[in-house]
Amino acid sequence: MDYIAIAIAPGIAICLFIFYKDIYNREPKLNLIVSFILGCFAIVPAIFFEDAFSYTNDRTVTGVAIFSYAIVAFSEEFSKFIGLRLYAYNQKSFDEPLDGIVYGVMVSMGFATLENIMYVLKYAEIGMGYEVGIKRMFLSVPAHATFGVVMGYFIGKAKSDPKNSFMLMVAGLLSAIFLHGTYDFFLFVYETTIWGRQTGETLLVGGAIVSFILSLILSRKLIKSHRKLSKEMFIIKKDDTSV
């Protein structure tokens, strides 16, 4: 139970954080829970896809790049995108750009939480469950959240701009794939290539951390932008009509 708790805690904490950020027009809790569950289910097709194309990682830098961007990042972000697009996007409560970020994070946290449980329990068998759980608490799970924010930002804009919705959705998906792939590339190239071992863990893991920090900074700016718009839509306009 301790391993399960340490695996679940970061995802739930981030869900609560983003829920309380949406203070001007909160989403129905049931919709958020369903989105989280869909994120959990999204891990299934991603696993099958990654297993089917695992041979692309031939332990060369090029192979790792292909595996990181075209296989892992693509399959995971596209799986999340399907849940976000087919369920959350079609809800009546999805009525402002910030909702894209909220639902994007919920789907991403469902995915990341189940993935985290799998990783922690796997490494618990060799006595490294807590170590892996702590590392992923501060890196991998929040990283998934930032990918969800970026994708959700564009999905939210797409909902309010039907004319350009397709291109905005594509931009959101590709942006999330790029950020996710970059983060994974630095980790995988160290773990699986001779060049990575020669370069050293500090430099390459540092690259992953830098990419995560940049994603985090971008996510904060995007959340701030859509929260400001949310306030204008549901507070300022409300005050104007009551005068």
C-alpha positions in Angstrom: 0.0 0.0 0.0 2.9 2.4 0.7 4.1 1.9 -2.9 0.6 2.5 -4.3 0.3 5.7 -2.2 3.6 7.1 -3.4 2.7 6.3 -7.0 -0.8 7.9 -6.8 0.0 11.0 -4.7 1.6 13.3 -7.3 -1.1 12.8 -9.9 -3.9 13.5 -7.4 -2.0 16.5 -6.1 -1.6 18.0 -9.6 -5.3 17.3 -10.3 -6.3 19.2 -7.2 -4.0 22.0 -8.1 -5.4 22.5 -11.6 -9.0 22.1 -10.2 -8.5 25.0 -7.8 -6.9 27.1 -10.5 -10.2 27.0 -12.4 -12.0 29.3 -9.9 -14.2 31.3 -12.2 -16.2 28.6 -13.9 -15.4 25.2 -12.6 -16.0 22.0 -14.5 -18.4 19.3 -13.2 -16.5 16.9 -11.0 -18.0 13.9 -12.8 -16.6 15.1 -16.1 -13.1 15.5 -14.5 -13.2 12.0 -13.0 -14.3 10.5 -16.4 -11.4 12.3 -18.1 -9.0 11.0 -15.5 -10.3 7.4 -16.1 -10.0 7.8 -19.8 -6.4 8.9 -19.3 -5.8 5.6 -17.4 -7.3 3.6 -20.3 -5.1 5.6 -22.8 -2.1 3.7 -21.5 -3.3 0.4 -23.1 -3.0 1.4 -26.8 0.2 3.2 -26.1 1.8 0.1 -24.5 0.8 -2.0 -27.5 2.2 0.5 -30.0 5.5 0.9 -28.1 5.9 -2.8 -27.8 5.2 -3.3 -31.5 7.8 -0.8 -32.6 10.3 -1.2 -29.9 12.8 -2.5 -32.5 13.2 1.1 -33.7 15.4 1.7 -30.6 18.5 0.0 -32.0 20.7 1.6 -29.4 22.0 4.3 -31.8 21.3 8.0 -31.2 19.2 8.1 -34.4 17.2 5.0 -33.2 16.7 6.5 -29.8 15.4 9.7 -31.4 12.9 7.8 -33.6 11.8 5.8 -30.6 11.5 8.8 -28.3 9.5 11.1 -30.7 7.8 8.9 -33.2 6.9 5.9 -31.0 6.7 6.8 -27.3 5.8 10.5 -27.4 3.5 10.0 -30.4 1.6 7.0 -29.0 1.2 8.4 -25.5 0.2 11.9 -26.5 -2.1 10.7 -29.3 -3.8 8.3 -26.9 -4.4 11.1 -24.5 -5.6 13.4 -27.3 -8.3 10.8 -28.3 -9.8 10.9 -24.8 -9.6 14.7 -24.7 -11.1 15.2 -28.1 -13.9 12.6 -28.1 -15.1 13.1 -24.5 -14.1 16.4 -22.9 -14.2 18.5 -26.0 -17.8 17.6 -26.6 -19.1 18.4 -23.1 -21.5 21.4 -22.7 -19.4 22.5 -19.8 -16.4 22.9 -22.1 -17.2 26.6 -22.7 -14.0 28.5 -22.3 -10.3 28.1 -23.4 -9.1 27.3 -19.8 -11.3 24.2 -19.9 -8.9 22.7 -22.5 -6.0 22.9 -20.0 -8.1 21.6 -17.1 -9.3 18.5 -19.1 -5.9 18.1 -20.7 -4.2 17.8 -17.3 -6.9 15.4 -16.0 -6.4 13.0 -18.9 -2.6 13.3 -18.6 -2.7 12.6 -14.9 -4.9 9.6 -15.4 -2.3 8.3 -17.8 0.7 9.3 -15.6 -0.8 7.9 -12.4 -1.4 4.4 -13.9 2.0 4.5 -15.5 3.6 5.5 -12.2 1.9 2.6 -10.4 3.3 0.2 -12.9 6.8 1.6 -12.7 6.9 1.8 -8.9 5.6 -1.8 -8.4 8.0 -3.1 -11.1 11.0 -1.6 -9.3 9.7 -2.5 -5.9 10.5 -6.1 -6.8 14.2 -5.3 -6.7 13.9 -2.9 -3.7 13.9 0.4 -5.6 10.2 1.2 -5.4 10.6 4.2 -3.2 13.6 5.6 -5.1 11.8 5.4 -8.4 8.6 6.7 -6.9 10.3 9.8 -5.5 12.2 10.5 -8.7 9.0 10.3 -10.8 7.1 12.4 -8.3 9.2 15.4 -9.1 10.0 14.7 -12.8 8.0 12.3 -14.9 4.5 12.9 -13.4 4.8 16.7 -13.5 6.3 16.5 -17.0 3.1 14.7 -18.2 1.1 17.5 -16.6 3.0 20.1 -18.6 2.4 18.2 -21.8 -1.3 18.1 -20.9 -1.3 21.9 -20.3 0.3 22.6 -23.7 -2.0 20.3 -25.6 -5.0 21.6 -23.6 -4.1 25.2 -24.3 -4.5 24.6 -28.1 -7.6 22.4 -27.7 -9.2 25.2 -25.6 -8.4 27.7 -28.4 -9.8 25.3 -31.0 -13.2 25.1 -29.2 -13.5 28.9 -29.3 -12.3 29.2 -32.9 -14.2 26.6 -35.0 -12.8 27.9 -38.2 -9.2 27.1 -37.3 -10.0 24.2 -34.9 -8.3 21.5 -36.9 -5.0 23.3 -37.2 -5.1 24.3 -33.6 -5.6 20.7 -32.5 -2.8 19.5 -34.7 -0.6 22.2 -33.2 -1.5 21.1 -29.7 -0.8 17.5 -30.4 2.5 18.2 -32.2 3.6 20.5 -29.4 3.0 17.9 -26.7 4.7 15.2 -28.8 7.8 17.5 -29.3 8.1 18.4 -25.6 7.5 14.8 -24.5 9.9 13.4 -27.1 12.7 15.8 -26.1 12.3 14.9 -22.4 12.4 11.2 -23.2 15.3 11.5 -25.7 17.8 12.7 -23.1 16.9 9.9 -20.7 16.8 7.1 -23.3 20.0 8.1 -25.0 21.9 7.8 -21.7 20.3 4.5 -20.8 20.6 2.7 -24.1 23.5 4.1 -26.2 27.3 3.8 -25.9 27.5 7.5 -26.8 25.2 8.3 -23.9 27.3 6.3 -21.4 30.4 8.1 -22.6 28.7 11.5 -22.4 27.7 10.9 -18.8 24.6 10.8 -16.8 24.8 14.4 -15.4 24.8 16.0 -18.8 22.0 14.0 -20.3 19.7 13.7 -17.3 20.4 17.5 -16.9 19.1 17.9 -20.5 15.9 16.1 -19.6 15.5 18.3 -16.5 16.1 21.5 -18.5 13.5 20.4 -21.1 11.1 19.7 -18.2 11.8 23.2 -16.6 11.2 24.9 -20.0 7.9 23.0 -20.4 7.0 24.0 -16.8 7.7 27.7 -17.5 5.7 27.5 -20.7 2.8 25.8 -18.9 2.7 28.5 -16.2 2.4 31.2 -18.9 -0.3 29.3 -20.7 -2.3 28.7 -17.6 -1.9 32.4 -16.6 -3.1 33.5 -20.1 -6.2 31.4 -20.1 -7.1 32.2 -16.4 -7.0 35.9 -17.3 -9.4 35.2 -20.2 -11.6 33.1 -17.9 -11.8 36.0 -15.4 -12.8 38.4 -18.2 -15.5 36.0 -19.4 -17.1 35.1 -16.1 -16.3 37.9 -13.7 -15.8 41.2 -15.5 -18.6 40.6 -18.0 -20.9 39.5 -15.2 -20.2 42.7 -13.3 -20.8 44.8 -16.4 -24.2 43.2 -17.0 -25.3 43.7 -13.4 -24.7 47.4 -13.5 
